[in-house]
């Protein structure tokens, strides 16, 4: 019995070590790294997930080591840990997909999405995809609710960009009006006609809200739908409270983790 227990612990630690030196691994990659049978790996991963040591990303099934309460880790890691169950539940209830994104290098970068969980065929945007700040609901929500100092820094950076998507940053009045409207509505919207769809795909629309931990924006989540199903106002009236509640739940989880660790948000 003792030998079996130690062997199981050894294997679990072996898997944790593999995940610690990676930003994420598929089951196949873990199998190659550890030489453990896939059925054994699945049992270990299920145990680690149940105890909060590992998480499986919704978007692609990649496994990653969780950020424990004693270690704040990266903001992205905290957000992924805090959002997994919330976004999964949200998609199951609403059936339309959501993306979780953070600001990085003049754009909003998607770090999680439930697009593969929805019964609808929604475009191919996935983890790692970058979206322009002033053209999308995610970007507008971030800019509208981040601190003035951060907003000024981002807009100054956008004004040096060569991307046509960032040209609006050169009009201070336009940006001010846009962000004031976003704050008044409580959500960010896309530029009419902005799309990420491929040829042959149905048109989509979306709106986004900020995820706030403490007094800081740490991410944004959206909801995307097919425009053939309903218009923006219908989507907002039906689903905005659910999206806002999900964003609040994620923010509270991030804040609680930071409080347990006694660490400020970096």
Backbone as CSV, one residue per row, in Angstrom:
resi,resn,N_x,N_y,N_z,CA_x,CA_y,CA_z,C_x,C_y,C_z
1,UNK,0.835,-1.206,0.000,0.000,0.000,0.000,0.868,1.254,0.000
2,UNK,1.924,1.246,0.861,2.809,2.402,0.930,3.515,2.639,-0.388
3,UNK,3.990,1.541,-0.995,4.667,1.663,-2.280,3.759,2.231,-3.340
4,UNK,2.497,1.761,-3.383,1.545,2.271,-4.367,1.269,3.753,-4.162
5,UNK,1.122,4.139,-2.901,0.846,5.543,-2.606,2.002,6.430,-3.040
6,UNK,3.224,6.037,-2.725,4.389,6.813,-3.106,4.551,6.860,-4.616
7,UNK,4.227,5.769,-5.269,4.332,5.742,-6.721,3.324,6.708,-7.351
8,UNK,2.112,6.719,-6.787,1.098,7.638,-7.293,1.498,9.085,-7.073
9,UNK,2.059,9.370,-5.889,2.507,10.724,-5.595,3.634,11.124,-6.532
10,UNK,4.549,10.200,-6.757,5.674,10.466,-7.646,5.191,10.820,-9.049
11,UNK,4.201,10.080,-9.520,3.671,10.346,-10.858,2.959,11.697,-10.915
12,UNK,2.212,12.007,-9.864,1.530,13.294,-9.823,2.508,14.454,-9.842
13,UNK,3.590,14.333,-9.069,4.608,15.377,-9.050,5.327,15.476,-10.387
14,UNK,5.487,14.331,-11.039,6.109,14.318,-12.361,5.282,15.134,-13.362
15,UNK,3.980,14.967,-13.287,3.088,15.723,-14.172,3.122,17.212,-13.825
16,UNK,3.089,17.533,-12.538,3.156,18.939,-12.121,4.453,19.599,-12.578
17,UNK,5.557,18.870,-12.481,6.838,19.409,-12.941,6.799,19.703,-14.434
18,UNK,6.201,18.789,-15.189,6.107,18.988,-16.640,5.293,20.234,-16.960
19,UNK,4.189,20.423,-16.249,3.340,21.587,-16.484,4.009,22.883,-16.031
20,UNK,4.854,22.786,-15.008,5.498,23.981,-14.460,6.464,24.623,-15.446
21,UNK,7.039,23.817,-16.323,8.020,24.330,-17.278,7.410,24.583,-18.647
22,UNK,6.097,24.747,-18.666,5.401,24.975,-19.931,4.239,25.930,-19.703
23,UNK,3.866,26.663,-20.743,2.691,27.532,-20.656,1.410,26.748,-20.852
24,UNK,1.545,25.473,-21.176,0.393,24.606,-21.380,0.782,23.407,-22.225
25,UNK,0.176,22.249,-21.954,0.514,21.033,-22.686,-0.741,20.233,-22.996
26,UNK,-0.764,19.643,-24.172,-1.844,18.734,-24.521,-1.580,17.385,-23.861
27,UNK,-2.582,16.516,-23.884,-2.401,15.176,-23.328,-1.284,14.449,-24.058
28,UNK,-1.219,14.610,-25.369,-0.163,13.951,-26.151,1.214,14.455,-25.736
29,UNK,1.339,15.763,-25.526,2.627,16.329,-25.124,3.025,15.857,-23.732
30,UNK,2.061,15.759,-22.828,2.358,15.233,-21.493,2.792,13.780,-21.561
31,UNK,2.153,13.019,-22.422,2.520,11.612,-22.599,3.968,11.496,-23.075
32,UNK,4.342,12.328,-24.035,5.712,12.298,-24.551,6.717,12.759,-23.507
33,UNK,6.315,13.736,-22.697,7.226,14.296,-21.709,7.448,13.373,-20.515
34,UNK,6.384,12.701,-20.080,6.461,11.896,-18.856,6.574,10.396,-19.103
35,UNK,6.233,9.965,-20.314,6.181,8.532,-20.660,5.119,7.773,-19.872
36,UNK,4.191,8.504,-19.273,3.102,7.857,-18.548,1.974,7.520,-19.515
37,UNK,1.291,6.389,-19.293,0.160,6.028,-20.158,-0.922,7.105,-20.111
38,UNK,-1.595,7.313,-21.223,-2.622,8.358,-21.284,-3.759,8.131,-20.282
39,UNK,-4.237,6.890,-20.078,-5.279,6.690,-19.060,-4.808,7.105,-17.662
40,UNK,-3.532,6.814,-17.360,-2.965,7.227,-16.074,-2.894,8.745,-15.982
41,UNK,-2.457,9.373,-17.066,-2.381,10.831,-17.092,-3.742,11.471,-16.868
42,UNK,-4.758,10.913,-17.492,-6.106,11.468,-17.338,-6.577,11.389,-15.892
43,UNK,-6.264,10.284,-15.213,-6.648,10.153,-13.803,-5.890,11.159,-12.939
44,UNK,-4.595,11.305,-13.220,-3.784,12.257,-12.458,-4.279,13.686,-12.678
45,UNK,-4.531,14.023,-13.933,-4.989,15.373,-14.257,-6.344,15.674,-13.624
46,UNK,-7.223,14.682,-13.620,-8.537,14.866,-12.994,-8.383,15.128,-11.497
47,UNK,-7.451,14.414,-10.859,-7.199,14.613,-9.429,-6.598,15.991,-9.168
48,UNK,-5.614,16.365,-9.989,-4.989,17.683,-9.832,-6.000,18.804,-10.048
49,UNK,-6.882,18.625,-11.019,-7.897,19.640,-11.282,-8.886,19.739,-10.123
50,UNK,-9.269,18.595,-9.576,-10.227,18.582,-8.465,-9.679,19.304,-7.239
51,UNK,-8.354,19.284,-7.084,-7.732,19.922,-5.923,-7.141,21.293,-6.252
52,UNK,-7.417,21.788,-7.461,-7.005,23.140,-7.809,-5.565,23.306,-8.231
53,UNK,-4.897,22.212,-8.610,-3.496,22.305,-9.016,-3.313,22.379,-10.529
54,UNK,-4.331,22.042,-11.286,-4.240,22.084,-12.744,-5.585,22.511,-13.313
55,UNK,-5.534,23.136,-14.480,-6.740,23.570,-15.168,-6.630,23.211,-16.646
56,UNK,-7.780,22.870,-17.230,-7.819,22.590,-18.662,-8.478,23.764,-19.370
57,UNK,-7.761,24.358,-20.316,-8.299,25.514,-21.017,-9.489,25.102,-21.872
58,UNK,-10.548,25.899,-21.810,-11.773,25.593,-22.537,-11.538,25.614,-24.035
59,UNK,-10.773,26.589,-24.502,-10.638,26.837,-25.936,-10.046,25.671,-26.705
60,UNK,-9.016,25.025,-26.132,-8.290,24.006,-26.891,-7.942,22.750,-26.100
61,UNK,-8.395,22.657,-24.854,-8.135,21.455,-24.076,-6.726,21.350,-23.528
62,UNK,-5.928,22.405,-23.660,-4.554,22.395,-23.158,-4.560,22.453,-21.631
63,UNK,-3.695,21.636,-21.027,-3.577,21.611,-19.569,-2.474,22.553,-19.112
64,UNK,-2.710,23.248,-18.007,-1.710,24.138,-17.445,-1.770,24.063,-15.928
65,UNK,-0.653,24.386,-15.305,-0.613,24.387,-13.843,-1.348,25.612,-13.315
66,UNK,-2.175,25.409,-12.298,-2.941,26.512,-11.730,-2.062,27.398,-10.868
67,UNK,-2.550,28.615,-10.669,-1.912,29.536,-9.736,-2.527,29.299,-8.372
68,UNK,-1.735,28.811,-7.425,-2.252,28.530,-6.090,-2.368,29.821,-5.283
69,UNK,-3.175,29.775,-4.202,-3.433,30.975,-3.400,-2.172,31.538,-2.758
70,UNK,-1.161,30.696,-2.563,0.070,31.171,-1.949,1.029,31.772,-2.965
71,UNK,0.636,31.758,-4.254,1.512,32.251,-5.310,0.655,32.971,-6.341
72,UNK,0.770,34.288,-6.415,-0.095,35.035,-7.322,0.219,34.763,-8.780
73,UNK,1.469,34.385,-9.092,1.805,34.077,-10.465,1.541,35.259,-11.380
74,UNK,1.193,34.963,-12.634,0.924,36.014,-13.602,-0.546,36.396,-13.580
75,UNK,-0.831,37.609,-14.053,-2.213,38.047,-14.153,-2.983,37.132,-15.089
76,UNK,-2.359,36.743,-16.186,-3.033,35.857,-17.127,-3.389,34.530,-16.473
77,UNK,-2.462,33.986,-15.680,-2.741,32.734,-14.986,-3.884,32.870,-14.000
78,UNK,-3.896,33.975,-13.257,-4.985,34.228,-12.313,-6.327,34.316,-13.030
79,UNK,-6.354,35.019,-14.147,-7.592,35.174,-14.900,-8.088,33.843,-15.446
80,UNK,-7.178,33.040,-15.959,-7.572,31.740,-16.500,-8.151,30.851,-15.405
81,UNK,-7.510,30.845,-14.252,-8.026,30.047,-13.134,-9.400,30.543,-12.695
82,UNK,-9.540,31.863,-12.617,-10.779,32.452,-12.102,-11.938,32.351,-13.082
83,UNK,-11.638,32.265,-14.367,-12.693,32.375,-15.380,-13.208,31.051,-15.912
84,UNK,-12.460,29.981,-15.762,-12.797,28.715,-16.423,-14.222,28.258,-16.135
85,UNK,-14.550,28.092,-14.869,-15.887,27.612,-14.506,-16.959,28.634,-14.850
86,UNK,-16.645,29.907,-14.662,-17.627,30.966,-14.921,-18.001,31.008,-16.398
87,UNK,-17.000,30.988,-17.277,-17.271,31.057,-18.713,-17.943,29.793,-19.228
88,UNK,-17.544,28.654,-18.687,-18.162,27.392,-19.089,-19.647,27.396,-18.733
89,UNK,-19.956,27.810,-17.512,-21.355,27.885,-17.078,-22.134,28.908,-17.903
90,UNK,-21.504,30.030,-18.194,-22.157,31.081,-18.979,-22.555,30.567,-20.358
91,UNK,-21.645,29.865,-21.012,-21.928,29.349,-22.353,-23.009,28.273,-22.314
92,UNK,-23.000,27.446,-21.289,-24.031,26.411,-21.172,-25.417,27.027,-21.007
93,UNK,-25.495,28.131,-20.281,-26.795,28.772,-20.047,-27.254,29.621,-21.231
94,UNK,-26.341,30.423,-21.794,-26.721,31.340,-22.864,-26.610,30.712,-24.246
95,UNK,-25.743,29.708,-24.362,-25.493,28.989,-25.615,-24.668,29.787,-26.620
96,UNK,-24.519,31.075,-26.424,-23.661,31.893,-27.271,-22.282,32.002,-26.629
97,UNK,-21.218,32.080,-27.427,-19.863,32.046,-26.870,-19.369,33.385,-26.343
98,UNK,-18.369,33.305,-25.484,-17.703,34.488,-24.937,-16.198,34.342,-25.084
99,UNK,-15.508,35.481,-25.162,-14.049,35.528,-25.160,-13.592,36.297,-23.928
100,UNK,-12.456,35.895,-23.380,-11.791,36.632,-22.308,-10.503,37.193,-22.892
101,UNK,-10.292,38.498,-22.752,-9.119,39.122,-23.360,-8.439,40.076,-22.388
102,UNK,-7.143,40.285,-22.613,-6.353,41.233,-21.832,-5.645,42.189,-22.788
103,UNK,-5.261,43.347,-22.276,-4.525,44.297,-23.104,-3.070,43.873,-23.207
104,UNK,-2.558,43.883,-24.427,-1.142,43.583,-24.640,-0.708,44.143,-25.988
105,UNK,0.294,44.976,-25.968,0.927,45.491,-27.184,-0.076,46.089,-28.175
106,UNK,-0.748,47.134,-27.762,-1.658,47.905,-28.612,-2.913,47.142,-29.040
107,UNK,-3.209,46.060,-28.391,-4.362,45.256,-28.813,-4.932,44.482,-27.636
108,UNK,-6.110,43.928,-27.844,-6.703,43.014,-26.873,-6.405,41.595,-27.335
109,UNK,-5.735,40.833,-26.489,-5.360,39.469,-26.841,-6.300,38.482,-26.153
110,UNK,-6.898,37.612,-26.930,-7.797,36.598,-26.380,-6.976,35.525,-25.671
111,UNK,-7.322,35.254,-24.405,-6.619,34.217,-23.649,-7.518,33.019,-23.335
112,UNK,-8.816,33.171,-23.552,-9.749,32.059,-23.362,-11.001,32.343,-24.184
113,UNK,-11.635,31.288,-24.666,-12.861,31.435,-25.437,-13.701,30.175,-25.314
114,UNK,-15.009,30.344,-25.411,-15.919,29.193,-25.376,-16.523,28.935,-26.751
115,UNK,-15.884,29.414,-27.796,-16.435,29.270,-29.150,-16.598,27.811,-29.568
116,UNK,-15.755,26.932,-29.043,-15.887,25.514,-29.385,-16.972,24.818,-28.573
117,UNK,-17.499,25.510,-27.568,-18.526,24.907,-26.711,-19.940,25.222,-27.192
118,UNK,-20.069,26.210,-28.057,-21.392,26.640,-28.487,-21.935,25.743,-29.598
119,UNK,-23.250,25.561,-29.675,-23.831,24.773,-30.765,-23.853,25.529,-32.086
120,UNK,-23.544,26.826,-32.044,-23.574,27.640,-33.260,-22.184,27.722,-33.885
121,UNK,-22.151,27.893,-35.186,-20.885,28.025,-35.895,-20.492,29.499,-35.891
122,UNK,-19.575,29.824,-35.000,-19.091,31.195,-34.861,-17.649,31.238,-35.347
123,UNK,-17.212,32.379,-35.867,-15.924,32.436,-36.562,-14.745,31.920,-35.748
124,UNK,-13.624,31.862,-36.419,-12.465,31.081,-36.009,-11.580,31.736,-34.954
125,UNK,-11.908,32.945,-34.518,-11.062,33.638,-33.546,-10.760,32.737,-32.351
126,UNK,-9.480,32.648,-31.957,-9.120,31.762,-30.856,-8.068,32.365,-29.951
127,UNK,-7.549,31.545,-29.054,-6.541,31.982,-28.093,-5.319,32.532,-28.831
128,UNK,-4.854,33.684,-28.374,-3.697,34.326,-28.980,-4.047,35.342,-30.050
129,UNK,-5.305,35.350,-30.491,-5.704,36.299,-31.533,-5.788,37.704,-30.943
130,UNK,-5.359,38.688,-31.723,-5.329,40.072,-31.253,-6.379,40.919,-31.966
131,UNK,-7.035,41.768,-31.199,-8.112,42.604,-31.715,-7.785,44.076,-31.491
132,UNK,-8.113,44.952,-32.445,-7.797,46.377,-32.297,-8.583,47.031,-31.168
133,UNK,-7.993,48.043,-30.572,-8.562,48.655,-29.375,-9.806,49.493,-29.654
134,UNK,-9.790,50.281,-30.710,-10.867,51.240,-30.942,-11.940,50.735,-31.894
135,UNK,-11.744,49.544,-32.437,-12.710,48.984,-33.377,-13.609,47.932,-32.745
136,UNK,-13.248,47.440,-31.574,-13.943,46.297,-30.985,-14.511,46.612,-29.608
137,UNK,-15.530,45.852,-29.234,-16.127,46.018,-27.920,-15.145,45.738,-26.802
138,UNK,-14.298,44.727,-26.973,-13.314,44.385,-25.949,-12.343,45.540,-25.719
139,UNK,-11.840,46.117,-26.812,-10.899,47.225,-26.688,-11.537,48.468,-26.097
140,UNK,-12.732,48.777,-26.535,-13.428,49.957,-26.022,-13.769,49.814,-24.544
141,UNK,-14.165,48.611,-24.142,-14.481,48.388,-22.728,-13.242,48.581,-21.862
142,UNK,-12.091,48.083,-22.338,-10.855,48.255,-21.575,-10.514,49.736,-21.443
143,UNK,-10.511,50.444,-22.566,-10.135,51.854,-22.548,-11.099,52.700,-21.723
144,UNK,-12.367,52.363,-21.756,-13.364,53.152,-21.034,-13.239,53.010,-19.527
145,UNK,-12.756,51.859,-19.061,-12.778,51.594,-17.620,-11.398,51.490,-16.973
146,UNK,-10.335,51.557,-17.762,-9.007,51.548,-17.148,-8.718,52.926,-16.558
147,UNK,-7.636,53.050,-15.820,-7.295,54.330,-15.194,-6.930,55.364,-16.260
148,UNK,-7.045,56.631,-15.895,-6.701,57.702,-16.833,-5.245,57.599,-17.262
149,UNK,-4.380,57.267,-16.322,-2.957,57.139,-16.630,-2.720,56.036,-17.657
150,UNK,-3.352,54.879,-17.439,-3.185,53.775,-18.383,-3.794,54.132,-19.738
151,UNK,-4.948,54.771,-19.717,-5.613,55.167,-20.967,-4.723,56.106,-21.777
152,UNK,-4.141,57.091,-21.109,-3.271,58.041,-21.800,-2.070,57.331,-22.427
153,UNK,-1.513,56.366,-21.700,-0.358,55.624,-22.205,-0.731,54.802,-23.434
154,UNK,-1.865,54.111,-23.359,-2.308,53.280,-24.479,-2.592,54.138,-25.707
155,UNK,-3.321,55.230,-25.527,-3.680,56.083,-26.661,-2.445,56.727,-27.288
156,UNK,-1.486,57.105,-26.464,-0.240,57.662,-26.998,0.482,56.623,-27.846
157,UNK,0.447,55.387,-27.392,1.072,54.297,-28.141,0.330,54.045,-29.452
158,UNK,-0.999,54.081,-29.400,-1.793,53.853,-30.610,-1.545,54.941,-31.653
159,UNK,-1.264,56.152,-31.197,-1.025,57.250,-32.141,0.268,57.079,-32.924
160,UNK,1.160,56.208,-32.453,2.404,55.938,-33.179,2.277,54.716,-34.086
161,UNK,1.116,54.085,-34.065,0.894,52.858,-34.836,0.671,53.168,-36.317
162,UNK,1.077,52.227,-37.159,0.842,52.337,-38.600,-0.430,51.616,-39.030
163,UNK,-1.102,50.967,-38.090,-2.307,50.212,-38.431,-3.470,51.158,-38.716
164,UNK,-4.213,50.914,-39.793,-5.389,51.751,-40.068,-6.446,51.647,-38.974
165,UNK,-6.440,50.546,-38.228,-7.403,50.374,-37.149,-7.158,51.346,-35.991
166,UNK,-5.943,51.883,-35.910,-5.581,52.743,-34.780,-5.635,54.234,-35.108
167,UNK,-6.011,54.590,-36.324,-5.986,56.000,-36.731,-6.910,56.873,-35.894
168,UNK,-8.018,56.310,-35.440,-8.978,57.098,-34.653,-8.356,57.661,-33.384
169,UNK,-7.258,57.058,-32.915,-6.597,57.541,-31.698,-6.062,58.957,-31.871
170,UNK,-5.898,59.406,-33.113,-5.385,60.750,-33.373,-6.434,61.832,-33.149
171,UNK,-7.691,61.437,-33.003,-8.762,62.399,-32.734,-9.171,62.296,-31.272
172,UNK,-8.643,63.183,-30.455,-8.917,63.140,-29.016,-10.404,63.302,-28.731
173,UNK,-11.073,64.172,-29.484,-12.498,64.409,-29.259,-13.316,63.170,-29.585
174,UNK,-13.000,62.523,-30.700,-13.714,61.310,-31.092,-13.547,60.217,-30.046
175,UNK,-12.324,60.022,-29.578,-12.053,58.992,-28.572,-12.791,59.309,-27.280
176,UNK,-12.758,60.570,-26.869,-13.440,60.972,-25.632,-14.940,60.695,-25.716
177,UNK,-15.543,61.028,-26.855,-16.974,60.789,-27.045,-17.285,59.298,-27.050
178,UNK,-16.442,58.531,-27.727,-16.632,57.088,-27.828,-16.581,56.421,-26.460
179,UNK,-15.592,56.788,-25.658,-15.425,56.152,-24.351,-16.474,56.634,-23.353
180,UNK,-16.894,57.887,-23.478,-17.975,58.387,-22.621,-19.266,57.624,-22.910
181,UNK,-19.528,57.372,-24.179,-20.717,56.603,-24.562,-20.629,55.172,-24.035
182,UNK,-19.434,54.587,-24.103,-19.236,53.228,-23.599,-19.520,53.160,-22.104
183,UNK,-19.022,54.122,-21.357,-19.271,54.145,-19.910,-20.751,54.368,-19.604
184,UNK,-21.401,55.212,-20.395,-22.823,55.478,-20.180,-23.659,54.230,-20.434
185,UNK,-23.312,53.481,-21.477,-24.039,52.258,-21.802,-23.725,51.135,-20.821
186,UNK,-22.466,51.100,-20.348,-22.034,50.014,-19.473,-21.411,48.861,-20.227
187,UNK,-21.204,49.024,-21.516,-20.592,47.974,-22.338,-19.994,48.595,-23.597
188,UNK,-19.034,47.884,-24.193,-18.413,48.333,-25.427,-18.980,47.597,-26.622
189,UNK,-19.068,48.294,-27.752,-19.582,47.697,-28.983,-18.545,47.811,-30.093
190,UNK,-18.761,47.045,-31.148,-17.879,47.104,-32.307,-18.213,48.310,-33.190
191,UNK,-17.238,48.681,-34.017,-17.524,49.602,-35.108,-18.493,48.897,-36.053
192,UNK,-19.572,49.544,-36.458,-20.511,48.899,-37.389,-19.785,48.379,-38.629
193,UNK,-20.005,47.121,-38.917,-19.378,46.515,-40.083,-18.061,45.828,-39.800
194,UNK,-17.450,46.092,-38.612,-16.191,45.415,-38.294,-16.450,43.931,-38.117
195,UNK,-15.632,43.114,-38.763,-15.851,41.675,-38.693,-14.538,40.927,-38.767
196,UNK,-14.543,39.722,-38.229,-13.386,38.836,-38.294,-13.702,37.578,-39.091
197,UNK,-14.851,37.571,-39.723,-15.304,36.341,-40.366,-14.538,36.050,-41.650
198,UNK,-14.475,34.779,-41.966,-13.908,34.339,-43.231,-14.996,34.363,-44.300
199,UNK,-14.580,34.264,-45.545,-15.534,34.227,-46.651,-16.471,33.034,-46.467
200,UNK,-17.753,33.296,-46.569,-18.741,32.227,-46.436,-19.318,32.092,-45.046
201,UNK,-18.672,32.708,-44.045,-19.197,32.639,-42.683,-20.277,33.693,-42.473
202,UNK,-21.206,33.381,-41.584,-22.261,34.343,-41.268,-21.694,35.533,-40.493
203,UNK,-22.343,36.672,-40.647,-21.937,37.866,-39.915,-22.244,37.701,-38.427
204,UNK,-21.377,38.275,-37.616,-21.570,38.229,-36.169,-21.540,39.642,-35.597
205,UNK,-21.991,39.762,-34.372,-21.887,41.015,-33.630,-21.548,40.661,-32.190
206,UNK,-21.249,41.665,-31.379,-20.903,41.383,-29.993,-20.847,42.642,-29.148
207,UNK,-20.826,42.450,-27.851,-20.589,43.553,-26.912,-19.713,43.014,-25.795
208,UNK,-19.035,43.911,-25.082,-18.071,43.486,-24.067,-18.164,44.357,-22.828
209,UNK,-17.785,43.767,-21.690,-17.769,44.484,-20.412,-16.433,44.238,-19.721
210,UNK,-16.027,45.135,-18.819,-14.747,44.969,-18.132,-14.822,43.970,-16.980
211,UNK,-13.694,43.342,-16.715,-13.509,42.525,-15.512,-12.646,43.354,-14.568
212,UNK,-13.182,43.684,-13.418,-12.493,44.581,-12.490,-12.163,43.847,-11.195
213,UNK,-10.898,43.912,-10.804,-10.442,43.351,-9.527,-9.907,44.504,-8.689
214,UNK,-10.473,44.688,-7.506,-10.113,45.863,-6.722,-10.624,47.095,-7.441
215,UNK,-9.717,47.960,-7.827,-10.113,49.160,-8.574,-9.456,49.205,-9.950
216,UNK,-9.060,48.027,-10.455,-8.329,47.990,-11.720,-8.975,47.037,-12.710
217,UNK,-9.001,47.437,-13.977,-9.447,46.539,-15.046,-8.350,45.509,-15.294
218,UNK,-8.714,44.228,-15.214,-7.732,43.165,-15.423,-8.039,42.346,-16.674
219,UNK,-9.203,42.557,-17.258,-9.587,41.823,-18.458,-10.929,42.327,-18.948
220,UNK,-11.388,41.766,-20.047,-12.732,42.061,-20.556,-13.318,40.778,-21.120
221,UNK,-14.634,40.617,-20.987,-15.303,39.480,-21.608,-16.421,39.999,-22.504
222,UNK,-16.717,39.217,-23.528,-17.768,39.615,-24.458,-18.772,38.492,-24.646
223,UNK,-19.761,38.745,-25.461,-20.633,37.712,-25.996,-20.770,37.973,-27.483
224,UNK,-20.681,36.913,-28.280,-20.778,37.021,-29.728,-21.958,36.201,-30.217
225,UNK,-22.649,36.702,-31.234,-23.806,35.988,-31.770,-23.913,36.227,-33.270
226,UNK,-24.725,35.440,-33.928,-24.987,35.604,-35.353,-26.026,36.704,-35.539
227,UNK,-25.759,37.641,-36.441,-26.689,38.757,-36.623,-28.021,38.287,-37.202
228,UNK,-28.026,37.094,-37.775,-29.287,36.550,-38.292,-30.226,36.137,-37.162
229,UNK,-29.682,36.007,-35.935,-30.502,35.572,-34.796,-31.234,36.746,-34.152
230,UNK,-30.543,37.855,-33.935,-31.146,39.047,-33.329,-30.182,40.214,-33.450
231,UNK,-30.675,41.426,-33.171,-29.840,42.616,-33.282,-29.178,42.945,-31.944
232,UNK,-28.367,44.005,-31.949,-27.603,44.381,-30.765,-28.499,44.703,-29.580
233,UNK,-29.528,45.491,-29.787,-30.387,45.889,-28.678,-31.099,44.697,-28.044
234,UNK,-31.496,43.738,-28.882,-32.116,42.523,-28.342,-31.111,41.742,-27.511
235,UNK,-29.882,41.628,-28.022,-28.834,40.911,-27.293,-28.559,41.564,-25.949
236,UNK,-28.471,42.880,-25.944,-28.194,43.607,-24.703,-29.319,43.418,-23.693
237,UNK,-30.556,43.542,-24.145,-31.687,43.416,-23.220,-31.795,42.009,-22.648
238,UNK,-31.408,41.013,-23.426,-31.512,39.625,-22.969,-30.320,39.185,-22.127
239,UNK,-29.120,39.592,-22.538,-27.924,38.943,-22.007,-26.955,39.834,-21.236
240,UNK,-27.089,41.157,-21.324,-26.127,42.020,-20.628,-26.023,41.718,-19.135
241,UNK,-27.119,41.531,-18.400,-26.985,41.226,-16.967,-26.170,39.956,-16.703
242,UNK,-26.314,38.945,-17.559,-25.552,37.704,-17.379,-24.065,37.926,-17.620
243,UNK,-23.740,38.693,-18.657,-22.339,38.956,-18.959,-21.710,39.806,-17.860
244,UNK,-22.433,40.794,-17.378,-21.924,41.628,-16.283,-21.725,40.820,-15.008
245,UNK,-22.653,39.920,-14.719,-22.527,39.079,-13.521,-21.323,38.156,-13.634
246,UNK,-21.082,37.625,-14.832,-19.925,36.754,-15.044,-18.630,37.537,-14.862
247,UNK,-18.578,38.749,-15.410,-17.391,39.587,-15.257,-17.144,39.914,-13.787
248,UNK,-18.204,40.208,-13.058,-18.067,40.510,-11.632,-17.557,39.291,-10.867
249,UNK,-18.077,38.112,-11.198,-17.648,36.883,-10.514,-16.168,36.610,-10.764
250,UNK,-15.724,36.803,-11.997,-14.311,36.584,-12.313,-13.445,37.588,-11.557
251,UNK,-13.842,38.855,-11.574,-13.081,39.880,-10.868,-12.986,39.610,-9.379
252,UNK,-14.080,39.162,-8.779,-14.081,38.861,-7.348,-13.170,37.679,-7.038
253,UNK,-13.130,36.701,-7.932,-12.246,35.544,-7.713,-10.778,35.958,-7.795
254,UNK,-10.449,36.797,-8.750,-9.075,37.291,-8.852,-8.714,38.089,-7.603
255,UNK,-9.602,38.965,-7.185,-9.364,39.803,-6.009,-9.197,38.954,-4.751
256,UNK,-10.035,37.910,-4.617,-9.949,37.033,-3.448,-8.624,36.287,-3.421
257,UNK,-8.169,35.829,-4.594,-6.889,35.121,-4.647,-5.747,36.039,-4.243
258,UNK,-5.781,37.262,-4.716,-4.739,38.213,-4.358,-4.773,38.544,-2.870
259,UNK,-5.964,38.639,-2.309,-6.095,38.930,-0.879,-5.535,37.795,-0.034
260,UNK,-5.801,36.553,-0.451,-5.268,35.401,0.270,-3.749,35.377,0.234
261,UNK,-3.208,35.780,-0.906,-1.756,35.762,-1.052,-1.109,36.986,-0.412
262,UNK,-1.943,37.988,-0.080,-1.401,39.207,0.508,-0.527,39.979,-0.447
263,UNK,-0.875,39.898,-1.742,-0.042,40.545,-2.755,-0.861,41.543,-3.553
264,UNK,-0.256,42.667,-3.933,-0.958,43.635,-4.781,-1.006,43.143,-6.213
265,UNK,-1.944,43.661,-6.975,-2.052,43.312,-8.388,-0.919,43.968,-9.148
266,UNK,-0.151,43.169,-9.870,0.985,43.696,-10.627,0.566,44.033,-12.047
